[in-house]
Amino acid sequence: MPGPMDAQPESFTHGHVMDGDGRIHFQCSQDVLVWPWLALPPCHPVVVQVANYWISVECSTFRGTFDPTKWSALVWTEWHCGDEGAGHPVRGTMAPHGEEEKLGFAIELFDAQDRPAFAMKGRGVVFRTRNFEGWRGETKSKLARKDAAAGFTYASREAVGAGPREFAFLAPIDTAATPSARGLITAANGLPPAHPFISASGDHVNAAHIAEAGRQFVALLKDDPGVRITAGEITFKHYVEIGVPFVVDLETDSDNSAAMVLSQNDRECSKIRLEYAG
C-alpha cells in the first residue's frame, strides 16, 4: 500500500516512455542486491506482487498521478504467468485499465528473450479525506496481541516450500472438516530485514504476504512444497493486521486450482484463487 512511510533508494523501473495511447514502456532492474526478491523464481507470487507494487507506484509517479502524501490500497488483482521457461522481466508496459477513478492498471512484462514473463491487472482506491493514521492506529490497538506468537506452531519451512531466507506463515493444515490453516505474520517472519523478499510499509499484512499465504496453503493442501503457481486472483476486503492470527479456509478445490478465504477475528478479509501446474 503506497503511503508516506515507504522509501526505496533506487527505482525498480527506469527509462520510462509514454506512447500516444497513454501506455508507459519501461526497463526493469536486474540488481538482486537492491531487489533481493529477484532471487526467487520469476513467477513466484511474491515476485508478482512486489513487482506489481513498485511498477504501479513508479509508473504512476512518472505519469504524474501518484500523490506520495496520500494513502492508497489495492482492492483487487489478478495475474497470469507467461512462458514456463521465461526469466525475470527486463522490460514491460503499464496502461490504465477500467474506470480511471478506481486506479485500474494493466501490466505486461517480458524477459531478456522477449518471452512473456507475467501479466497482471489491478484496481485500487485512495484515502483522500480520512485521517488514515488515526483510523489505522485505533484499529490496530484494538486487535493487538503482544503474545500472539508465543504459542503459535508453524508448519516447517520444508512443508510450505520456503527457502532458507523465507519463513512459514501458516500452521499445518487442519483436515478434520473443511481444510483450514491458522496463520500469523509478524515483524519476525514477514517484514524486512527478517524477510528480505517482501517490501512492506509495516502498517498491515500486504498483497505479497497474502499471495504467499495462499501459495503455502496450496503447498500444504497438495503435499507439494514445490507447487508452481501459474495464475491467481485476490480480492482485498479488509486489512489483515500484523501480529494478529488469521485463518485460511478452503472454499473449492480441483486438480489445478484452489479458492480460499482469509479471515481475521471472524471477519472475511481476502478471497484468494490460485491456479497451479498439475
ZIVEN-V723146 format. One record per residue. SS is DSSP state (a for helix, b for strand, c for the rest). PHI is phi in whole degrees, 0 to 359 (999 if undefined). OMEGA is omega in degrees with one decimal (none if undefined). Layout:
ss: <SS:SS>
phi: <PHI:PHI>
omega: <OMEGA:OMEGA>
This chain:
ss: <c:c:c:c:c:c:c:c:c:c:c:c:b:b:b:b:b:b:c:c:c:c:c:b:b:b:b:b:c:c:c:c:c:c:c:a:a:a:a:c:c:c:c:c:a:a:a:a:a:a:a:a:a:a:a:a:a:a:a:a:a:a:a:c:c:c:c:c:c:c:b:b:b:b:b:b:b:b:b:b:b:c:c:c:c:c:c:c:c:c:b:b:b:b:b:b:c:c:c:a:a:a:c:c:b:b:b:b:b:b:c:c:c:c:c:b:b:b:b:b:b:b:b:b:b:b:b:c:c:c:c:a:a:a:a:a:a:a:a:a:a:a:a:c:c:c:c:c:c:c:c:c:c:c:c:c:a:a:a:a:c:c:c:c:c:c:c:c:c:b:c:c:c:b:c:c:c:c:c:b:b:b:b:c:c:c:a:a:a:a:c:c:c:c:c:c:c:c:c:c:c:c:c:c:b:c:a:a:a:a:a:a:a:a:a:a:a:a:a:a:a:c:c:c:c:c:c:c:b:b:b:b:b:b:b:b:c:c:c:b:c:c:c:c:c:b:b:b:b:b:b:b:b:c:c:c:b:b:b:b:b:b:b:b:c:c:b:b:b:b:b:b:b:b:b:b:c:c>
phi: <999:300:184:299:273:278:208:212:293:229:262:287:252:206:65:294:220:255:271:294:267:85:276:263:258:208:255:247:295:244:276:288:288:277:239:301:295:291:282:281:303:302:246:299:305:294:301:300:286:291:299:308:300:291:295:295:293:290:288:293:296:298:288:90:253:265:251:292:273:253:267:225:217:281:248:200:209:219:210:223:284:271:299:301:270:293:266:294:292:248:208:190:225:224:226:299:216:78:284:299:291:268:57:282:212:228:237:234:230:225:271:295:265:66:275:299:271:196:230:214:231:198:225:219:227:246:276:274:238:291:285:299:298:294:297:292:299:294:297:294:293:289:260:302:227:297:256:300:279:298:252:265:252:275:296:288:306:297:293:265:75:268:282:295:258:245:223:287:256:241:278:304:292:265:253:299:231:291:306:209:214:282:221:204:245:232:297:282:232:226:235:297:273:300:252:283:264:247:284:204:285:88:284:198:294:252:299:296:300:292:297:290:299:296:297:296:298:295:301:289:298:266:52:221:301:265:307:256:283:250:194:195:211:227:250:256:253:216:298:256:273:289:82:238:301:223:229:251:247:285:262:220:214:219:294:221:203:213:245:227:238:255:236:218:52:64:244:290:253:214:247:236:232:236:252:215:289:279>
omega: <179.3:177.8:-173.7:-175.1:-178.2:178.6:177.9:-174.3:179.6:178.0:174.6:179.5:178.5:179.1:-175.6:174.7:178.4:178.7:-175.1:179.6:-179.9:178.3:179.5:175.6:-176.5:172.9:-177.9:176.1:174.4:-173.6:-176.6:176.7:177.8:-177.1:-173.1:-179.5:174.5:174.9:177.5:175.8:-170.4:-179.4:173.6:-178.6:176.9:177.2:-178.5:-174.9:177.7:175.6:177.1:-178.1:-173.8:178.7:-177.8:178.8:-174.8:178.6:175.9:175.1:177.6:-179.6:-179.0:-178.0:-179.6:178.3:-175.7:178.5:-179.0:173.3:177.9:-177.9:172.5:-179.3:178.3:173.3:171.2:179.6:176.5:176.3:179.3:-179.2:-176.7:-178.1:-176.7:178.0:177.7:-176.8:173.9:177.5:178.9:176.7:172.8:-178.6:172.8:-178.3:177.4:-177.1:-174.6:-177.0:176.7:179.3:179.9:179.2:174.6:-176.7:174.0:-175.2:-174.6:-178.3:-175.3:176.3:179.3:174.6:176.0:177.8:171.0:179.0:-178.5:173.2:178.5:173.5:179.3:176.0:176.8:174.3:-170.2:-173.3:-176.1:172.0:-170.7:-176.7:179.4:179.6:-178.4:179.8:179.1:-179.7:-177.4:-179.0:179.0:-173.6:-173.7:176.6:-172.8:-176.5:-173.3:-175.3:-173.1:-177.9:-176.0:179.4:-179.3:166.7:-179.7:173.9:-177.3:-177.1:-178.1:179.0:177.8:179.5:-176.1:178.4:-179.7:-176.8:168.8:173.8:-171.2:168.3:174.3:-178.7:172.5:-176.8:-178.9:176.9:172.1:-179.0:179.2:177.6:172.9:179.0:176.8:177.2:-178.0:174.9:-176.2:179.7:-174.3:-177.4:173.3:4.1:-177.7:177.6:-172.0:-170.6:-174.8:172.6:-176.0:176.5:-176.3:180.0:-173.7:171.9:-174.6:-174.1:179.7:176.2:-175.8:177.0:179.4:175.0:176.5:178.5:179.2:178.0:178.6:177.9:178.7:-177.8:-176.8:-176.4:-176.5:-178.4:-178.3:-177.3:-177.3:179.0:-177.3:179.2:179.1:176.0:177.7:171.4:-177.7:-175.3:178.7:176.4:171.4:-172.7:173.3:177.7:179.0:-179.0:175.9:-179.5:171.5:178.9:175.7:174.6:178.4:-176.7:175.9:-178.6:-176.0:176.7:176.8:175.6:-175.0:172.4:176.0:-178.2:176.9:-176.8:177.9:176.9:177.0:-174.7:-177.2:170.7:-173.8:172.5:-179.6:171.2:-176.7:-179.6:-178.2:none>
